[in-house]
Amino acid sequence: MSKIDLPALIDAVADTISEHADELTALDQAIGDGDHGLNMKRGFEAVRAESAALAGQPLPEVLRAIGTKLVMTVGGASGPLFGTLFMSIGKELPTEPSRADLAAALAKAISAVAARGKSQAGQKTMLDVLYPVQAAVAAGKSPGDVADVADGAAEATKPLKAIRGRASFLGDRSIGHVDPGARSSALIVRAVAKVMEHSA
C-alpha cells in the first residue's frame, strides 16, 4: 500500500466525482437539497489543487489534509462526514500500512462518521456502503471485489427508508431512490480500487 501513487489517486477520485456530478445531483434532487454532486465536485477539485504539495508527504498526513480540505470546501452535511472519514483514516494509519492496518483504520473511521452523523447502518446513508467495504477489506478481498461490494451496497439503499439526513423528511417517499452519499462513497471506493490494482 505504501507504493500507491498519491497524485494519481487524488486525480482518479476527483475525475470520477466530476464525471458523475450530474448523476449525484439528480439523486440528491430526488431526496435531498440537490447540491450533492456540485458540492462533492468542488471539494475534490480543491483537493486536486493541493495534489502537488501533498505528493511528498506521508500517507497519513495526506489523508488528514484531504479530510480538512473537504470539511472546508464541501457544503452541507457531506463535508463534515467525508472530512471525518478521511481525517480519521489518516489519524489511525501508520506511514506504511498493511491491509490489516487499513481494515482497522477504516473500522475506527467509520465509527467516527457514525458518531458525527448520529447514524447507523440501515438508515440510508453513506454508512450502508462503508460498513460492507470495511468488511470486504478485512476479509482480504481484492480491490476490484471491494469496489463491487461498494457498488452493490449503494444500490441496496434504494428500497430503504431514510432515517437520517435531509432525506428523512420525505419519509416513505425516500424509498425507491439510491442514497447520494452512498453512491458517492461507492464511486470513491471504485476510483481508489482501480489505482490500487495498477499499483499492485
C-alpha positions as CSV (number, residue, x, y, z in Angstrom):
1,M,0.0,0.0,0.0
2,S,2.9,2.4,0.7
3,K,3.8,2.3,-3.0
4,I,0.5,3.9,-4.1
5,D,0.9,6.9,-6.4
6,L,-0.9,9.6,-4.3
7,P,-1.3,12.2,-7.1
8,A,-2.8,9.5,-9.3
9,L,-5.1,8.5,-6.5
10,I,-6.3,12.1,-6.0
11,D,-6.7,12.6,-9.7
12,A,-8.7,9.4,-10.1
13,V,-11.1,10.3,-7.3
14,A,-11.5,13.9,-8.5
15,D,-12.1,12.7,-12.1
16,T,-14.7,10.1,-11.0
17,I,-16.6,12.6,-8.9
18,S,-16.5,15.2,-11.6
19,E,-17.7,12.7,-14.2
20,H,-20.6,11.6,-12.0
21,A,-21.5,15.0,-10.6
22,D,-24.7,15.3,-12.6
23,E,-25.8,11.8,-11.5
24,L,-25.1,12.6,-7.9
25,T,-27.0,15.9,-8.2
26,A,-30.0,14.1,-9.8
27,L,-30.0,11.5,-6.9
28,D,-29.9,14.4,-4.4
29,Q,-32.7,16.3,-6.2
30,A,-34.9,13.3,-5.6
31,I,-34.4,13.1,-1.9
32,G,-32.2,15.9,-0.7
33,D,-31.1,19.5,-1.4
34,G,-30.0,18.8,-4.9
35,D,-26.5,20.0,-4.4
36,H,-24.5,16.9,-3.5
37,G,-22.9,16.5,-6.9
38,L,-21.7,20.0,-7.1
39,N,-20.5,20.1,-3.5
40,M,-18.5,16.9,-3.9
41,K,-17.0,18.0,-7.2
42,R,-16.0,21.3,-5.6
43,G,-14.4,19.6,-2.7
44,F,-12.3,17.1,-4.7
45,E,-11.3,19.7,-7.2
46,A,-10.0,21.7,-4.2
47,V,-8.1,18.6,-3.1
48,R,-6.7,18.1,-6.6
49,A,-5.4,21.7,-6.5
50,E,-3.3,20.7,-3.5
51,S,-2.1,17.5,-5.0
52,A,1.4,18.6,-5.9
53,A,2.0,20.0,-2.4
54,L,0.7,16.8,-0.8
55,A,2.7,14.4,-3.1
56,G,5.9,14.2,-1.0
57,Q,4.1,13.8,2.4
58,P,3.5,10.5,4.3
59,L,0.1,8.8,3.5
60,P,-1.4,9.6,7.0
61,E,-0.7,13.3,6.6
62,V,-2.1,13.4,3.1
63,L,-5.3,11.7,4.2
64,R,-5.7,14.2,7.1
65,A,-5.1,17.1,4.7
66,I,-7.7,15.8,2.3
67,G,-10.2,15.5,5.1
68,T,-9.5,19.0,6.3
69,K,-9.9,20.3,2.7
70,L,-13.2,18.5,2.3
71,V,-14.6,19.9,5.5
72,M,-13.7,23.4,4.3
73,T,-15.0,23.1,0.8
74,V,-17.9,20.7,0.6
75,G,-21.1,22.2,1.7
76,G,-24.0,20.6,3.7
77,A,-23.6,17.6,5.9
78,S,-21.4,15.8,3.4
79,G,-18.3,18.0,4.1
80,P,-18.0,17.1,7.8
81,L,-18.9,13.4,7.2
82,F,-16.5,12.8,4.3
83,G,-13.9,15.0,6.0
84,T,-14.2,13.0,9.2
85,L,-13.8,9.8,7.2
86,F,-10.5,10.9,5.6
87,M,-9.1,12.6,8.7
88,S,-9.9,9.6,10.9
89,I,-8.3,7.1,8.5
90,G,-5.2,9.3,8.4
91,K,-5.1,9.5,12.1
92,E,-5.3,5.8,12.5
93,L,-3.0,4.6,9.7
94,P,0.8,4.1,10.1
95,T,3.1,5.5,7.5
96,E,3.4,2.2,5.7
97,P,0.2,0.4,6.4
98,S,-0.6,-3.3,5.8
99,R,-4.1,-4.5,4.8
100,A,-4.8,-5.3,8.4
101,D,-3.8,-1.7,9.3
102,L,-6.2,-0.4,6.7
103,A,-9.1,-2.6,7.8
104,A,-8.6,-1.4,11.4
105,A,-8.3,2.2,10.5
106,L,-11.4,2.0,8.3
107,A,-13.4,0.5,11.2
108,K,-12.4,3.3,13.6
109,A,-13.0,6.0,10.9
110,I,-16.5,4.6,10.1
111,S,-17.3,4.6,13.8
112,A,-16.3,8.3,13.8
113,V,-18.5,9.1,10.8
114,A,-21.4,7.2,12.5
115,A,-20.9,9.3,15.7
116,R,-20.7,12.5,13.7
117,G,-23.8,11.8,11.8
118,K,-25.6,10.2,14.7
119,S,-26.5,7.4,12.3
120,Q,-26.0,3.6,11.9
121,A,-26.2,1.0,9.1
122,G,-29.6,0.6,7.5
123,Q,-30.7,4.2,7.7
124,K,-29.9,5.0,4.0
125,T,-26.6,6.9,4.4
126,M,-23.0,6.5,3.3
127,L,-22.6,4.1,6.2
128,D,-24.5,1.5,4.2
129,V,-21.6,1.4,1.8
130,L,-18.8,2.0,4.3
131,Y,-19.5,-0.9,6.6
132,P,-19.6,-3.6,3.8
133,V,-16.5,-2.1,2.3
134,Q,-14.6,-2.4,5.6
135,A,-15.8,-6.0,6.0
136,A,-14.6,-6.8,2.4
137,V,-11.2,-5.2,3.1
138,A,-10.9,-7.1,6.4
139,A,-11.8,-10.3,4.6
140,G,-8.9,-9.9,2.2
141,K,-10.9,-9.3,-1.0
142,S,-9.2,-7.8,-4.0
143,P,-9.6,-4.1,-4.7
144,G,-11.9,-4.9,-7.6
145,D,-14.1,-7.1,-5.4
146,V,-14.2,-4.4,-2.7
147,A,-15.4,-2.0,-5.4
148,D,-18.1,-4.4,-6.5
149,V,-19.2,-4.7,-2.9
150,A,-19.4,-0.9,-2.7
151,D,-21.5,-0.7,-5.9
152,G,-23.9,-3.3,-4.7
153,A,-24.2,-1.8,-1.3
154,A,-25.0,1.6,-2.8
155,E,-27.7,0.1,-5.0
156,A,-29.1,-1.7,-1.9
157,T,-30.0,1.7,-0.4
158,K,-32.8,2.1,-3.0
159,P,-35.5,0.2,-1.1
160,L,-34.5,1.6,2.3
161,K,-36.5,4.4,4.0
162,A,-34.2,7.3,5.1
163,I,-34.0,7.7,8.8
164,R,-31.2,10.3,9.0
165,G,-30.3,13.4,7.0
166,R,-32.4,15.6,4.7
167,A,-34.0,12.6,3.0
168,S,-35.6,11.5,6.3
169,F,-38.0,14.4,6.0
170,L,-39.6,12.6,3.0
171,G,-40.5,9.5,5.0
172,D,-41.8,6.8,2.7
173,R,-41.1,9.0,-0.4
174,S,-37.4,8.4,0.2
175,I,-38.0,4.7,-0.7
176,G,-37.0,3.8,-4.3
177,H,-34.0,6.2,-4.6
178,V,-30.3,5.4,-4.2
179,D,-28.8,7.5,-1.4
180,P,-26.5,10.1,-2.9
181,G,-23.9,9.8,-0.1
182,A,-23.9,6.0,-0.6
183,R,-23.4,6.4,-4.3
184,S,-20.6,8.9,-4.0
185,S,-18.9,6.7,-1.4
186,A,-19.0,3.8,-3.9
187,L,-17.6,6.0,-6.6
188,I,-14.7,6.9,-4.4
189,V,-14.1,3.3,-3.5
190,R,-14.1,2.3,-7.2
191,A,-11.6,5.0,-8.1
192,V,-9.3,4.1,-5.3
193,A,-9.6,0.4,-6.2
194,K,-8.5,1.0,-9.8
195,V,-5.4,2.8,-8.7
196,M,-4.5,0.2,-6.1
197,E,-4.9,-2.6,-8.8
198,H,-2.5,-0.7,-11.1
199,S,-0.1,-0.2,-8.1
200,A,-0.1,-3.9,-7.2
